[in-house]
């Protein structure tokens, strides 16, 4: 079962103006039902830049993303 955050993350990625990998995202979402695994897969497969993907993931929790290495 997918969490609400998982679905919100997928929706947020799809809504991004530069996003054009819907089919790839759908395949990853089916394989990675855990949200964090999906986030890591999106980054590893370069469907979205790391900073953007992490920001979208944080948005699903209503928290700000801060890169600890920046």
C-alpha positions as a LaTeX table, in Angstrom:
\begin{tabular}{lrrr}
\hline
Residue & $x$ (\AA) & $y$ (\AA) & $z$ (\AA) \\
\hline
Unk1 & 0.00 & 0.00 & 0.00 \\
Unk2 & 1.33 & 3.40 & $-0.94$ \\
Unk3 & 1.45 & 6.19 & 1.61 \\
Unk4 & $-0.25$ & 9.54 & 1.01 \\
Unk5 & 3.23 & 11.08 & 0.84 \\
Unk6 & 4.16 & 8.66 & $-1.95$ \\
Unk7 & 1.16 & 9.77 & $-4.01$ \\
Unk8 & 1.74 & 13.45 & $-3.24$ \\
Unk9 & 5.40 & 13.14 & $-4.26$ \\
Unk10 & 4.44 & 11.53 & $-7.58$ \\
Unk11 & 1.84 & 14.24 & $-8.20$ \\
Unk12 & 4.32 & 17.01 & $-7.35$ \\
Unk13 & 6.92 & 15.59 & $-9.74$ \\
Unk14 & 4.35 & 15.30 & $-12.53$ \\
Unk15 & 3.30 & 18.93 & $-11.99$ \\
Unk16 & 6.85 & 20.21 & $-12.36$ \\
Unk17 & 7.12 & 22.23 & $-15.59$ \\
Unk18 & 10.37 & 20.57 & $-16.68$ \\
Unk19 & 9.25 & 17.00 & $-15.92$ \\
Unk20 & 8.89 & 14.78 & $-18.99$ \\
Unk21 & 9.40 & 11.24 & $-17.69$ \\
Unk22 & 5.88 & 10.20 & $-16.75$ \\
Unk23 & 6.19 & 6.63 & $-18.00$ \\
Unk24 & 9.49 & 6.09 & $-16.16$ \\
Unk25 & 8.02 & 7.59 & $-12.99$ \\
Unk26 & 5.00 & 5.28 & $-13.20$ \\
Unk27 & 7.29 & 2.26 & $-13.48$ \\
Unk28 & 9.36 & 3.38 & $-10.49$ \\
Unk29 & 6.24 & 4.11 & $-8.42$ \\
Unk30 & 4.99 & 0.56 & $-8.97$ \\
Unk31 & 8.33 & $-1.00$ & $-8.03$ \\
Unk32 & 9.08 & 1.28 & $-5.07$ \\
Unk33 & 6.05 & 1.49 & $-2.83$ \\
Unk34 & 8.08 & 2.97 & 0.02 \\
Unk35 & 8.35 & 6.71 & $-0.51$ \\
Unk36 & 11.99 & 7.01 & 0.45 \\
Unk37 & 12.95 & 4.22 & $-1.94$ \\
Unk38 & 11.02 & 6.02 & $-4.67$ \\
Unk39 & 12.84 & 9.27 & $-3.92$ \\
Unk40 & 16.21 & 7.50 & $-4.15$ \\
Unk41 & 15.20 & 5.80 & $-7.41$ \\
Unk42 & 14.06 & 9.09 & $-8.95$ \\
Unk43 & 17.43 & 10.63 & $-8.11$ \\
Unk44 & 19.44 & 7.57 & $-9.23$ \\
Unk45 & 17.57 & 7.38 & $-12.55$ \\
Unk46 & 17.96 & 11.15 & $-13.00$ \\
Unk47 & 14.26 & 11.78 & $-13.48$ \\
Unk48 & 14.70 & 14.99 & $-11.47$ \\
Unk49 & 17.72 & 16.82 & $-10.06$ \\
Unk50 & 18.55 & 15.81 & $-6.49$ \\
Unk51 & 17.75 & 19.23 & $-4.99$ \\
Unk52 & 14.38 & 19.41 & $-6.74$ \\
Unk53 & 13.38 & 15.84 & $-5.88$ \\
Unk54 & 14.34 & 16.34 & $-2.22$ \\
Unk55 & 12.45 & 19.63 & $-2.08$ \\
Unk56 & 9.34 & 17.95 & $-3.53$ \\
Unk57 & 9.68 & 15.10 & $-1.02$ \\
Unk58 & 9.99 & 17.55 & 1.88 \\
Unk59 & 6.93 & 19.41 & 0.57 \\
Unk60 & 4.85 & 16.26 & 1.07 \\
Unk61 & 5.66 & 16.49 & 4.79 \\
Unk62 & 5.10 & 20.27 & 4.90 \\
Unk63 & 8.71 & 20.88 & 5.94 \\
Unk64 & 11.48 & 22.83 & 4.25 \\
Unk65 & 14.33 & 21.00 & 2.54 \\
Unk66 & 17.77 & 22.20 & 3.53 \\
Unk67 & 20.81 & 20.58 & 1.90 \\
Unk68 & 23.17 & 19.88 & 4.80 \\
Unk69 & 26.17 & 20.08 & 2.47 \\
Unk70 & 25.32 & 23.52 & 1.05 \\
\hline
\end{tabular}
